[in-house]
Amino acid sequence: MHHEIAIVGAGMAGLVCARELQAAGRDVVVIDKSRGLGGRLATRRLGETHADHGVCYLKPKDDRFSALIQDLVLNGVLTVWTDQLHQLSAAGLQLDPRPQPRYAAPKGATAIAKALAKDLTLELNQQIQSIRPIEQGWQLTSQNPEFDLTADVVILAIPAPQALPLVQGIANAEFVESIQSVEFAPCLTAIGVYSQRAEALANRPPAPNSGGAELQGVTCLEDEILGWIGFDSTKQINPEQTTMIIQSNSNFAAQQFDSTDLNTVAQQLCDRASEVLNMPWIAKPELLQLHRWKYAFAINPIDSKFLSATTASPLYCIGDWCGGDRVESAFLSGLALAEQLLVKS
Ligand SMILES: Cc1cc2nc3c(=O)[nH]c(=O)nc-3n(C[C@H](O)[C@H](O)[C@H](O)COP(=O)(O)OP(=O)(O)OC[C@H]3O[C@@H](n4cnc5c(N)ncnc54)[C@H](O)[C@@H]3O)c2cc1C
């Protein structure tokens, strides 16, 4: 199979880039190693319920990202989740000093990716293992020996450390060194499901200084192990069960990443969240899982919105790490490359 443009990675960066190029009449395929779409825009199905174990919410700054969000709101994918988040520090629990709408998808963050991927040509379950130059363009291989794909242009929309082995030996030193310079911090996410919705919700205290509003999400600024506590089911419309997302900070994730006892690590995160919020029920989930994100947040993103290799056929990198460490930077990166390619043609 041959396509004009092959985009590796169906996260925000890859999907936005593909959407723009396809809308302009270009022949694009998006390939991902996972069964589902979205990358770190991730939702875990848990029986009758679900929880976002990657991206928690979207907080737009750029006008074009705001426009995409408004479009997704109009299409029923996103709603305003809250503008009343909290912070936990040595000074205690306080309202976030910068209230601003945070958007979330009541059906889960992957709904955003599904909406963006509408009408795109997708190849899922294909982990790209090599990109080899051919007479005209590139040959891509995956773990599946029957996968046979060539393309004139390749765009890697994946975290820098995952792009590195694919470009070593085929691209110029400056391109490879830029990718090599970017480090990512890990994150461990505990996902808890609590069957007693009423009890769990009743035990949530009103948030301080918010006229009785309940807690929805807490950024843990100085905790020894926690980074974020999310009352994830409050994003849903009439949730049947309470779901909690408890994210570690990067130090704890680095220390515990290779632990073989995932249950103990997940329980440790729940116990700590229960303790700092003084909510005993958080420590007793009915179902508890742990997700390990090896490449969660770019620590030292590059300055440009995309990287371009000096190769016989075009090869590019995009992603959140090209200019930032959030969904918005992934979006702006994908958009910037698409605009550049369309200007060129
Ligand atoms: C726990 C957590 C919480 C977060 N919370 C927020 C938040 O609240 N707000 C926010 O703005 N940002 C948040 N982020 C950051 C945000 O998720 C990312 O910045 C953004 O989603 C990155 O998008 P991307 O397209 O660059 O990469 P990804 O979403 O990582 O997409 C890359 C895709 O490439 C695929 N892939 C990788 N290698 C290969 C290969 N060899 N072959 C085929 N496919 C491959 C992967 O499967 C993945 O689907 C969070 C991240 C984490 C981990």
The ligand as an SDF file (V2000), in Angstrom:
LIG
                    3D

 53 58  0  0  0  0  0  0  0  0999 V2000
   -1.1040   11.2990   33.2620 C   0  0  0  0  0  0  0  0  0  0  0  0
   -1.0870   12.4570   32.2980 C   0  0  0  0  0  0  0  0  0  0  0  0
   -1.9040   13.5620   32.5370 C   0  0  0  0  0  0  0  0  0  0  0  0
   -1.8980   14.6410   31.6620 C   0  0  0  0  0  0  0  0  0  0  0  0
   -2.7590   15.6800   31.8910 N   0  0  0  0  0  0  0  0  0  0  0  0
   -2.8340   16.6830   30.9940 C   0  0  0  0  0  0  0  0  0  0  0  0
   -3.8350   17.6900   31.1300 C   0  0  0  0  0  0  0  0  0  0  0  0
   -4.6500   17.6670   32.0510 O   0  0  0  0  0  0  0  0  0  0  0  0
   -3.8640   18.6850   30.1950 N   0  0  0  0  0  0  0  0  0  0  0  0
   -2.9950   18.7230   29.1330 C   0  0  0  0  0  0  0  0  0  0  0  0
   -3.0850   19.6350   28.3010 O   0  0  0  0  0  0  0  0  0  0  0  0
   -2.0410   17.7680   28.9830 N   0  0  0  0  0  0  0  0  0  0  0  0
   -1.9570   16.7470   29.8710 C   0  0  0  0  0  0  0  0  0  0  0  0
   -1.0320   15.7500   29.6940 N   0  0  0  0  0  0  0  0  0  0  0  0
   -0.0720   15.8650   28.5700 C   0  0  0  0  0  0  0  0  0  0  0  0
   -0.7610   15.4590   27.2610 C   0  0  0  0  0  0  0  0  0  0  0  0
   -1.3110   14.1880   27.4270 O   0  0  0  0  0  0  0  0  0  0  0  0
    0.2190   15.4380   26.0970 C   0  0  0  0  0  0  0  0  0  0  0  0
    0.9170   16.6590   26.0530 O   0  0  0  0  0  0  0  0  0  0  0  0
   -0.4500   15.2350   24.7280 C   0  0  0  0  0  0  0  0  0  0  0  0
   -1.5580   14.3690   24.8100 O   0  0  0  0  0  0  0  0  0  0  0  0
    0.5970   14.6920   23.7510 C   0  0  0  0  0  0  0  0  0  0  0  0
    0.0340   14.4500   22.4800 O   0  0  0  0  0  0  0  0  0  0  0  0
    0.9720   13.8910   21.3000 P   0  0  0  0  0  0  0  0  0  0  0  0
    0.1150   13.7360   20.1050 O   0  0  0  0  0  0  0  0  0  0  0  0
    2.1830   14.7560   21.1840 O   0  0  0  0  0  0  0  0  0  0  0  0
    1.5350   12.4890   21.8020 O   0  0  0  0  0  0  0  0  0  0  0  0
    0.7710   11.0940   22.3030 P   0  0  0  0  0  0  0  0  0  0  0  0
   -0.5640   11.4660   22.8190 O   0  0  0  0  0  0  0  0  0  0  0  0
    1.7540   10.4790   23.1900 O   0  0  0  0  0  0  0  0  0  0  0  0
    0.5910   10.3300   20.9500 O   0  0  0  0  0  0  0  0  0  0  0  0
    1.6240    9.5420   20.4100 C   0  0  0  0  0  0  0  0  0  0  0  0
    1.0380    8.2840   19.7930 C   0  0  0  0  0  0  0  0  0  0  0  0
    2.0790    7.5940   19.1030 O   0  0  0  0  0  0  0  0  0  0  0  0
    1.9000    6.2030   19.2660 C   0  0  0  0  0  0  0  0  0  0  0  0
    3.2280    5.5860   19.0160 N   0  0  0  0  0  0  0  0  0  0  0  0
    4.3800    5.7510   19.7080 C   0  0  0  0  0  0  0  0  0  0  0  0
    5.3730    5.0560   19.1160 N   0  0  0  0  0  0  0  0  0  0  0  0
    4.8370    4.4420   18.0380 C   0  0  0  0  0  0  0  0  0  0  0  0
    5.3650    3.5790   17.0210 C   0  0  0  0  0  0  0  0  0  0  0  0
    6.6560    3.2080   16.9910 N   0  0  0  0  0  0  0  0  0  0  0  0
    4.5120    3.1040   16.0680 N   0  0  0  0  0  0  0  0  0  0  0  0
    3.1990    3.4740   16.0510 C   0  0  0  0  0  0  0  0  0  0  0  0
    2.6570    4.2880   16.9880 N   0  0  0  0  0  0  0  0  0  0  0  0
    3.4750    4.7680   17.9630 C   0  0  0  0  0  0  0  0  0  0  0  0
    1.3790    6.0570   20.6840 C   0  0  0  0  0  0  0  0  0  0  0  0
    0.6560    4.8430   20.8360 O   0  0  0  0  0  0  0  0  0  0  0  0
    0.4740    7.2960   20.8040 C   0  0  0  0  0  0  0  0  0  0  0  0
   -0.8600    6.9840   20.4520 O   0  0  0  0  0  0  0  0  0  0  0  0
   -1.0280   14.6370   30.5380 C   0  0  0  0  0  0  0  0  0  0  0  0
   -0.2140   13.5150   30.2900 C   0  0  0  0  0  0  0  0  0  0  0  0
   -0.2470   12.4380   31.1580 C   0  0  0  0  0  0  0  0  0  0  0  0
    0.5820   11.2260   30.8550 C   0  0  0  0  0  0  0  0  0  0  0  0
  1  2  1  0
  2  3  1  0
  2 52  2  0
  3  4  2  0
  4  5  1  0
  4 50  1  0
  5  6  2  0
  6  7  1  0
  6 13  1  0
  7  8  2  0
  7  9  1  0
  9 10  1  0
 10 11  2  0
 10 12  1  0
 12 13  2  0
 13 14  1  0
 14 15  1  0
 14 50  1  0
 15 16  1  0
 16 17  1  0
 16 18  1  0
 18 19  1  0
 18 20  1  0
 20 21  1  0
 20 22  1  0
 22 23  1  0
 23 24  1  0
 24 25  2  0
 24 26  1  0
 24 27  1  0
 27 28  1  0
 28 29  2  0
 28 30  1  0
 28 31  1  0
 31 32  1  0
 32 33  1  0
 33 34  1  0
 33 48  1  0
 34 35  1  0
 35 36  1  0
 35 46  1  0
 36 37  1  0
 36 45  1  0
 37 38  2  0
 38 39  1  0
 39 40  1  0
 39 45  2  0
 40 41  1  0
 40 42  2  0
 42 43  1  0
 43 44  2  0
 44 45  1  0
 46 47  1  0
 46 48  1  0
 48 49  1  0
 50 51  2  0
 51 52  1  0
 52 53  1  0
M  END
$$$$
